[in-house]
Every structure is written in structure tokens, then in C-alpha cells.
Amino acid sequence: MSEELNRIVKRIEDEARRLSAGDLDQDGAADAATEVARLAGEAAAIVDGFARAAKQVPAAPGQSRLPMDSGSGR
């Protein structure tokens, strides 16, 4: 995992602890939830980048390959 992804995961965990502690008022809880969603989006973008950079895995014996979307926007 990348250092940036590790940092994001730690921040998500920190916000989740704040939320589960039950000490936040409504606005604080909403802010924490919004931050978790924002961080999750950042993490998803990083993971997506890893997936796009990965080599394609050959189909298992007896399995056909699914066509890959080339992003042509058809």
C-alpha cells in the first residue's frame, strides 16, 4: 500500500473513532461523516490508479476473457 493511502486510512479510522465515541454534536458528526466520505473518495482514486496500472491477469483455464472497456464512451 502507498504511504498516501496509509495516511488516508489512518485519518478515516480517526474520524470513525470520533463518530463512534458519541461525543460529537449533530454538526460535528455531520462534519466528521463528510470528511470520511471525502477521504474515502481519495482512497478510491488511489486504489483505482493501482488497478489501472496492474497487468491484466490471464483467464483461468476453461474460462473466457471478458471484453475490456477501452473508455471510448460508446
N, C-alpha and C positions, 0 to 999 in steps of 0.2 A: 504494500500500500504506500502511496506517496505521503510525504511529510505534510503536504497541504490537506490531504484527505484525513489524515490522523488528527490534525488540528481541528478540522470541522467536526469530526466525530466527537472529540472531547467537548467542544462547545455545545453540541446537541445534547450530550449526556449531562452537562452542567445545567442547561436550561430545563431538561426533563426533571432533574432533581429539584430545581426550584419550583416547578409546577406541581410535582407530587408532594412536596412538603406542605402544601396548602396554606402557606403564609402570605401569598400574594392577593391583593385586592383584584377586582374584576379587570381594571385597566392593566395592572401588572401581569395578570395571567394572559390577557389578550396580547400584550406586547411580547411575552415570552413565547406564546404559541406562534405568533407571526415570525419571530426570529427563528424558531425551529423550522418552520416552513421554508424560509429564505435559505437557511443553511442546508436543508435537505435538497433544495434546488441546486445549490452549488455542488454538493456531493454527487448528485445525479449527473451533472455535467462532466465532472471529473471521471466518474465511472464510465459514462458514455464514451469519453475520449479514449479510455483504456480499451473498451470493447471495439471501437472503430480501428484502433491501431493493431489489434490482435490478428494473428494469421487465422485464416479460415481453417476450421477443423474438418478433415475429410469425413465423408459419410461412413457410418458403420457398415460392415459387410451386410449385404442384403437390403440396405436402406438407400433410397434415392435422395438426392440433394434437393432442398427447397430453393426455388429461384431467389436470388438476392435482388432487392430493390436498389437500383443504381441512383435513386434520388432524382429521376428525370421528371417527377411531378406529373405523371400521366393521369 
